[in-house]
Amino acid sequence: MFNIITGTRRRDYRMIAMVALIWLLPQIDLAISAYEEFSNYTGAKRLLTPALATMLGMGGHGDISLMVLYLGLPIVILMLVADRPIRTKAARKASVGGTKLSDQAMRVRDAVMVSVVNFGGSLGLNLILAMIVFHNGRSFQGLTVNDANGVFAKWELTHSITAVLIRIILFLAVIAFITSVAVILSRTIQNYAIVYALTFILWMFMIQIGIDRVLQPFTEYSLITGLPVVGGMLLAGGVLVGLGLGYQQLQQRRRTNY
């Protein structure tokens, strides 16, 4: 995985640190919740249900982990893999030199795969551990199925594990979007300050339009309200990636002609 983008076997310690952070944050969140819940254990009825104990469920006591991940998500993705075209000679040469459009698209795909595999594996492990540790949990912290809930909100509470799995998939779609756009920006602009600023601004805009509602289950916002946001985001991501690859291809042709 560490040479999937650079084409070199040189070890990237910054990437290793980001991988460790991605895998540890959800498990730290779960460990804090487990400590708090079992140190004051009063029975299964008051113990968190596994779905609510996950990091995305945000029913535990370690919410700081999710907040750190939310606010720092674009930075983590850039440091993990997306800013490689700026910081490594091999990637920079491939970005500026004459690579085919298909090769450029493949590099974007590889970067997305690295991000999705790490985040998906980490969140999947978090769910599995929550199901093991909190297997007897029955508490939804006051959330109940009632007439005030919409159809999808009711469904999430009665199918809580499936609801978390769906949110993980949606979260990975967001990860793929940010990674692909960040890689295109890195390959096109080749400037740390501008790329980091633009990616962070994009993420703040996504939060403003409600992307955080899509990623968190068991709230007053039903799943159906978030799907148009994700659909629009993926469409915009496809357009941005296409424009970025097209621009790089145009620049390559100009260099070839000269």
Order of alpha helices (4+ residues) and beta strands (2+ residues): alpha-alpha-alpha-alpha-alpha-alpha-alpha-alpha-alpha-alpha-alpha
